[in-house]
Amino acid sequence: MAELIGVDLGTHLASIIAEYTAKESIYGYPKRKFYQGFPGYDFSVDFHDKRAATPLGPASGPHTQLAQNIVLSFLGGGRIMELKTVQIKDRLEIPRPCIDARNVGYNVEWSQELRLEASLREYVVAWVLLKVIEETHLLGVPKGDPFYDTVFDISVGYDLAGISSPEIHNWLKRITNAEADIARLVEGLPKEHAAIKEMAIDPHIANSATLSTFHGCPRDEIEAIVKHLIAEHGLHVIVKMNPTILGYEFARKTLQDDLGYENIELDPKAFEDDLQFDEGVAMMKRLEKFAAEHGKKVGAKFTNTLVVKNNDKIFTDELMYLSGPPLHVLSMNAMHRFRSAMSDDFHISFSAGIAKHNFPNAVLCNMKPITTCTDLLKTGGYTRMFDYLKNLTREMDKCGAKNLKAFIVLNAEAAYQGNMARAGVSNAERIVPKLIENSRYHQRMNHKPPKKVDSHLEFFDCLTCNKCLPVCPNASNFSIPAGEMTLATFNYRYSREGYFIPEQGKDFVLTKKAQIANIADFCNECGDCDTYCPEYGGPFIEKPRFFTSKASYTEFPTYDGFFFRDPHCIQGRIKGKEYLLAVNPDTKVYLWQEMGRIEFLFDKNHDFISGVNLTELDDQTFIDMQPYYAMRVLLDGILDDPDTYTSVMLRGIRG
């Protein structure tokens, strides 16, 4: 279906509280990998006029689109959240799959997949959830601790006409002061959350923006957009630069000759049409003066993804966008060259191929935020962010630093240790040239895809390696503890006398303790779970699909799937036919319907109690019961694990 649909604030709260209380996890993210600070280390940074507890965050992309994504990033240690880019065109048709993170990293998705109103709601919900987590001390850190200092940074695109349109104008005004939107969200909470309604929640969600522009956007238009965002909306602005600013020959030589990516074909036209280096430097110097006149700050982000030719045919588009290890080398060079042409204290943010091994060096270069995307699409997902910060402590220990300023200056040349800005540049002068020699970034280290085995996914049973769970940015894949079983099954044949005569069928066998399923409303069919699944077929395609509401289930009638009509009843569509299964929680009697055709009652052991013909069945009509046994596994498994976020969300439990 490739349509993202968020859930309401009350459902998020109920799911977080239930799951954390019962399992010490949130959206499946385990407490053992929560970032809860490292005693004695201060990772905090200034970001414009705000303070963030760490310089780390998710890049604008698949990890900042839904409310749970932002909470998951926070749990990993992200404190500067670059929200998914919003634009006036909010009815995009994005090819599926849209992400290929098998080794290097490519994508064809480039802005929000939600409508503008829905995007705003997700960001406001996420903001409130983080405030509630702080207010309730859920993570064991006292309210008011700098640990919670988190910045939301707007990402907006792509041209002046769209950004100055009434729709985007209104959107920006509301996220910079979301008092009315927060009030509506909180007012809709059930009585169990009465204390939250009394919370004082800062409505000023964001006061900065990172500008993303189309390839080929003229320098004059980029400059006009920045001035508009500063003068009209009072925003600090960072301009996201394209790696094409390095020039075609440097990029080609670096990728193909030096790093060995002969399979990557650049698009010369992109280099011709994009902002040129000298133009960019001159523009940013003018914008620094303009921003200062308005009491604001500007900076540059290095970099956007790099447009390349689509030679691998994973996607349908002619062009795709490169990320990951090779982009890291290009972007670090672009950053250092550009800052050297500006000034030591020119604000730089960074995103390109960041992973745990290079995060400390990126910090040494005095950049903020340092955002990550492609690495989070790999095994472990958001939990990988924790390791970034853990690695940072190890590197800080080597020089005896306990805060980031000390870390940066103590690693610089002695002559520059009195000036943090100059120290960051000095560190970059040492770090950047060595990247080209580092085998981590070479093609020979980044060409093998994740291993596959010679088997195809089926509806039930797989290797159950659970790799597909954390790699999903939206937490759409989940596990159902159904248990192993071998069950004698019965189909039925209707007789003209009104009886349903049992006929023994093939045994129903599950060989795994848990089954994988998917929340359809959180899945945009990006394809990343298929990449890391060892079997062929794709979990988001082959596994049971659950919708969070009847409305979304009904909206996509060509998709098989299920939804909870009430907390003890699921309706499902299997091979186009509609079924219903409900259980009385007191008597443990199950009502089964092949809707509009037959209705059966079973006890908890699958023994037949009674049957009713709902239509005119012919004598000897065969009733296939395989859908019943499949739905029993799903219903019983979810009911037996009521405190997971998926059980709470799907069943509509609100506390």
HURAKA-V393265 format. One record per residue. RES is the residue in one small letter. SS is DSSP state (hx for helix, st for strand, lp for the rest). PHI is phi in whole degrees, 0 to 359 (none if undefined). NEAR is the number of other C-alpha atoms within 12 Angstrom. Layout:
BEGIN
res;ss;phi;near
RES;SS;PHI;NEAR
RES;SS;PHI;NEAR
END
This chain:
BEGIN
res;ss;phi;near
m;lp;none;32
a;lp;55;28
e;lp;240;29
l;lp;268;32
i;lp;224;34
g;lp;282;41
v;lp;250;34
d;lp;283;35
l;hx;302;39
g;hx;299;34
t;hx;293;35
h;hx;301;43
l;hx;298;42
a;hx;299;36
s;hx;290;37
i;hx;297;40
i;hx;295;33
a;hx;296;30
e;hx;291;31
y;hx;293;27
t;hx;296;19
a;hx;273;19
k;hx;232;22
e;lp;54;25
s;st;215;27
i;st;225;42
y;lp;52;44
g;lp;83;43
y;st;277;40
p;st;282;26
k;hx;303;25
r;hx;299;18
k;hx;250;30
f;lp;296;34
y;lp;280;37
q;lp;239;29
g;lp;84;31
f;lp;245;26
p;lp;308;14
g;lp;92;13
y;lp;245;27
d;st;245;25
f;lp;261;40
s;lp;291;35
v;st;220;30
d;st;274;24
f;st;234;39
h;lp;58;31
d;lp;250;17
k;st;241;26
r;st;244;23
a;st;238;33
a;lp;290;37
t;lp;216;47
p;lp;275;49
l;st;269;48
g;st;190;49
p;st;281;49
a;lp;287;51
s;lp;303;47
g;lp;166;43
p;lp;295;48
h;lp;263;42
t;lp;225;46
q;lp;255;48
l;lp;248;45
a;hx;302;42
q;hx;295;45
n;hx;300;49
i;hx;290;45
v;hx;296;49
l;hx;298;45
s;hx;297;50
f;hx;298;49
l;hx;299;42
g;hx;282;40
g;lp;116;42
g;lp;291;51
r;lp;229;46
i;st;236;47
m;st;262;52
e;st;272;49
l;lp;296;46
k;lp;301;41
t;lp;300;41
v;st;256;46
q;lp;207;40
i;lp;294;32
k;lp;275;25
d;lp;249;24
r;lp;233;17
l;lp;280;20
e;lp;252;21
i;lp;260;26
p;lp;300;25
r;lp;236;25
p;lp;292;31
c;lp;240;35
i;st;229;41
d;st;229;37
a;lp;249;39
r;lp;298;33
n;lp;213;33
v;lp;278;37
g;lp;135;38
y;st;223;43
n;st;205;44
v;lp;229;37
e;lp;255;32
w;lp;220;39
s;lp;202;38
q;lp;301;40
e;lp;261;39
l;lp;261;35
r;lp;293;29
l;hx;306;31
e;hx;296;27
a;hx;293;27
s;hx;300;37
l;hx;300;41
r;hx;300;32
e;hx;298;38
y;hx;291;49
v;hx;292;45
v;hx;301;41
a;hx;299;40
w;hx;301;45
v;hx;294;41
l;hx;301;41
l;hx;295;42
k;hx;292;31
v;hx;291;35
i;hx;302;31
e;hx;291;29
e;hx;300;25
t;lp;268;22
h;lp;56;19
l;lp;302;29
l;lp;269;32
g;lp;85;20
v;lp;254;21
p;lp;301;16
k;lp;303;19
g;lp;90;17
d;lp;294;19
p;hx;303;22
f;hx;310;34
y;hx;274;37
d;lp;299;31
t;lp;227;41
v;st;245;42
f;st;260;43
d;st;247;45
i;st;291;45
s;st;244;43
v;st;224;44
g;lp;205;40
y;lp;231;35
d;lp;217;32
l;hx;295;31
a;hx;300;21
g;hx;290;25
i;hx;290;36
s;lp;267;29
s;lp;293;20
p;hx;303;15
e;hx;294;22
i;hx;288;35
h;hx;304;25
n;hx;296;22
w;hx;299;33
l;hx;294;40
k;hx;297;29
r;hx;287;29
i;hx;281;40
t;hx;281;32
n;lp;212;24
a;lp;262;29
e;hx;305;22
a;hx;292;20
d;hx;293;32
i;hx;295;37
a;hx;300;24
r;hx;295;18
l;hx;298;33
v;hx;291;32
e;hx;298;21
g;lp;279;20
l;lp;287;26
p;lp;290;21
k;hx;297;15
e;hx;299;18
h;hx;251;25
a;hx;301;15
a;hx;296;16
i;hx;292;29
k;hx;295;24
e;lp;267;16
m;lp;292;22
a;lp;269;17
i;lp;253;28
d;lp;302;23
p;lp;279;26
h;lp;273;27
i;lp;293;38
a;lp;213;39
n;lp;224;33
s;st;217;39
a;st;219;49
t;st;255;47
l;st;271;49
s;lp;245;42
t;lp;237;39
f;lp;295;30
h;lp;301;34
g;lp;91;26
c;lp;295;27
p;lp;297;23
r;hx;303;31
d;hx;300;22
e;hx;288;27
i;hx;303;37
e;hx;297;34
a;hx;294;28
i;hx;296;36
v;hx;300;46
k;hx;298;38
h;hx;297;31
l;hx;295;42
i;hx;285;33
a;hx;286;23
e;hx;275;20
h;hx;244;31
g;lp;65;27
l;lp;261;38
h;st;288;40
v;st;226;46
i;st;247;46
v;st;264;44
k;st;281;45
m;st;270;46
n;lp;272;45
p;hx;296;48
t;hx;298;40
i;hx;296;37
l;hx;285;36
g;lp;93;30
y;hx;300;30
e;hx;293;18
f;hx;296;23
a;hx;296;36
r;hx;297;30
k;hx;298;23
t;hx;297;34
l;hx;290;33
q;hx;270;25
d;hx;283;18
d;hx;277;25
l;lp;262;32
g;lp;86;25
y;lp;274;28
e;lp;291;20
n;lp;281;21
i;lp;272;34
e;lp;252;27
l;st;284;34
d;lp;253;28
p;hx;305;21
k;hx;296;18
a;hx;299;29
f;hx;289;28
e;hx;288;21
d;hx;275;21
d;lp;285;34
l;lp;307;35
q;lp;273;28
f;hx;304;30
d;hx;298;19
e;hx;299;21
g;hx;296;35
v;hx;297;30
a;hx;298;20
m;hx;298;31
m;hx;293;40
k;hx;293;26
r;hx;293;24
l;hx;291;37
e;hx;301;32
k;hx;295;19
f;hx;298;25
a;hx;297;28
a;hx;299;21
e;hx;297;16
h;lp;254;22
g;lp;70;18
k;lp;236;29
k;lp;235;39
v;st;232;42
g;st;197;44
a;st;228;43
k;st;250;43
f;st;238;49
t;lp;221;47
n;lp;291;45
t;lp;292;44
l;st;254;47
v;st;289;36
v;st;222;36
k;st;286;27
n;lp;273;25
n;lp;259;20
d;lp;262;19
k;lp;63;17
i;lp;289;26
f;lp;253;25
t;lp;267;19
d;lp;287;24
e;lp;287;20
l;st;244;30
m;st;216;32
y;st;238;39
l;st;274;43
s;lp;220;43
g;lp;79;41
p;hx;307;42
p;hx;295;46
l;hx;292;46
h;hx;302;48
v;hx;296;42
l;hx;298;46
s;hx;290;44
m;hx;295;45
n;hx;295;36
a;hx;297;42
m;hx;301;48
h;hx;294;39
r;hx;295;29
f;hx;289;39
r;hx;296;36
s;hx;297;24
a;hx;277;21
m;lp;265;27
s;lp;202;22
d;lp;301;28
d;lp;263;26
f;lp;296;34
h;st;288;38
i;st;237;47
s;st;246;45
f;st;216;51
s;lp;199;49
a;lp;181;47
g;lp;63;43
i;lp;288;44
a;lp;212;41
k;hx;298;29
h;hx;284;25
n;hx;247;35
f;hx;301;40
p;hx;301;36
n;hx;293;39
a;hx;296;47
v;hx;298;49
l;hx;301;39
c;lp;278;45
n;lp;60;43
m;lp;243;44
k;lp;199;46
p;lp;284;48
i;st;248;48
t;st;251;48
t;st;224;50
c;lp;216;48
t;hx;304;45
d;hx;296;43
l;hx;285;42
l;hx;276;48
k;lp;263;37
t;lp;310;31
g;lp;105;29
g;hx;56;41
y;hx;299;48
t;hx;296;40
r;hx;295;39
m;hx;296;44
f;hx;304;37
d;hx;291;32
y;hx;301;38
l;hx;287;42
k;hx;296;30
n;hx;298;23
l;hx;297;37
t;hx;297;30
r;hx;296;22
e;hx;290;31
m;hx;294;31
d;hx;299;21
k;hx;296;16
c;hx;247;19
g;lp;78;20
a;lp;276;24
k;lp;241;25
n;st;219;29
l;hx;289;39
k;hx;298;33
a;hx;297;31
f;hx;299;35
i;hx;291;40
v;hx;286;34
l;hx;290;31
n;lp;264;39
a;lp;272;31
e;lp;301;21
a;hx;306;16
a;hx;294;14
y;hx;250;20
q;lp;284;22
g;lp;269;19
n;lp;223;23
m;hx;297;31
a;hx;298;29
r;hx;292;31
a;hx;298;33
g;hx;298;44
v;hx;293;42
s;hx;299;33
n;hx;296;35
a;hx;297;37
e;hx;299;27
r;hx;273;22
i;hx;281;28
v;hx;299;29
p;hx;298;20
k;hx;281;19
l;hx;299;29
i;lp;296;28
e;lp;271;16
n;lp;280;22
s;hx;296;18
r;hx;304;27
y;hx;261;36
h;lp;274;29
q;hx;302;28
r;hx;296;22
m;hx;263;18
n;lp;224;24
h;lp;241;25
k;lp;274;14
p;lp;282;20
p;lp;303;24
k;lp;291;17
k;lp;244;20
v;lp;253;15
d;lp;275;13
s;lp;208;16
h;st;244;22
l;lp;299;28
e;lp;233;23
f;lp;304;28
f;lp;242;34
d;lp;60;35
c;lp;206;33
l;lp;296;27
t;lp;52;29
c;lp;281;24
n;lp;67;31
k;hx;296;31
c;hx;288;39
l;hx;288;39
p;hx;284;35
v;hx;286;41
c;lp;286;47
p;lp;300;47
n;lp;258;44
a;lp;57;47
s;lp;274;45
n;st;271;44
f;st;212;44
s;st;249;39
i;st;246;36
p;lp;282;28
a;lp;284;30
g;lp;89;25
e;lp;286;19
m;st;198;20
t;st;230;15
l;st;234;23
a;lp;291;20
t;lp;247;26
f;st;225;27
n;st;263;28
y;st;224;28
r;st;233;27
y;st;277;28
s;lp;251;20
r;lp;296;15
e;lp;282;13
g;lp;96;21
y;lp;263;22
f;st;248;30
i;st;264;22
p;st;288;25
e;st;228;18
q;st;296;18
g;lp;250;20
k;lp;289;16
d;lp;303;16
f;st;267;25
v;st;236;22
l;st;240;25
t;lp;259;18
k;lp;247;22
k;lp;286;22
a;lp;225;28
q;st;239;40
i;st;265;44
a;st;222;47
n;st;218;41
i;st;271;45
a;hx;300;40
d;hx;288;38
f;hx;260;40
c;lp;255;39
n;lp;255;39
e;lp;55;38
c;lp;293;41
g;lp;96;38
d;hx;292;45
c;hx;293;49
d;hx;294;40
t;hx;303;36
y;hx;261;36
c;lp;285;40
p;lp;292;28
e;lp;259;28
y;st;272;25
g;lp;125;24
g;lp;91;33
p;hx;304;47
f;hx;289;45
i;hx;262;36
e;hx;268;29
k;lp;274;36
p;st;305;39
r;st;248;42
f;st;247;44
f;lp;262;44
t;lp;274;41
s;lp;205;31
k;hx;297;25
a;hx;300;16
s;hx;288;29
y;hx;299;32
t;hx;288;21
e;hx;292;19
f;lp;236;23
p;lp;291;21
t;lp;274;16
y;lp;261;27
d;lp;293;32
g;st;168;45
f;st;217;45
f;st;210;43
f;st;272;39
r;st;287;27
d;st;208;25
p;lp;300;28
h;lp;233;34
c;st;216;32
i;st;244;41
q;st;250;41
g;st;216;40
r;st;240;33
i;st;234;27
k;lp;52;15
g;lp;86;17
k;st;264;22
e;st;262;30
y;st;226;38
l;st;220;38
l;st;222;40
a;st;226;36
v;st;233;31
n;lp;278;21
p;lp;295;18
d;lp;271;10
t;lp;268;13
k;lp;62;18
v;lp;267;25
y;st;254;35
l;st;260;37
w;st;240;40
q;st;229;35
e;st;269;32
m;lp;302;24
g;lp;80;17
r;lp;233;25
i;st;219;32
e;st;219;29
f;st;239;34
l;st;243;29
f;st;230;27
d;lp;272;22
k;lp;294;22
n;lp;264;17
h;lp;75;26
d;lp;283;22
f;st;292;26
i;st;254;19
s;st;197;24
g;st;216;28
v;st;228;24
n;st;275;27
l;lp;265;16
t;lp;211;15
e;lp;271;16
l;lp;274;22
d;lp;287;17
d;lp;302;18
q;lp;71;19
t;lp;298;23
f;st;270;21
i;st;250;31
d;lp;281;28
m;lp;258;34
q;hx;302;27
p;hx;300;35
y;hx;298;39
y;hx;295;37
a;hx;295;35
m;hx;288;40
r;hx;298;37
v;hx;301;38
l;hx;291;44
l;hx;295;44
d;hx;297;33
g;hx;297;29
i;hx;291;37
l;hx;293;31
d;lp;284;21
d;lp;229;26
p;lp;286;30
d;lp;259;33
t;lp;288;38
y;hx;300;44
t;hx;292;46
s;hx;297;44
v;hx;295;34
m;hx;293;40
l;hx;289;46
r;hx;276;35
g;lp;76;31
i;lp;281;32
r;lp;244;29
g;lp;112;26
END
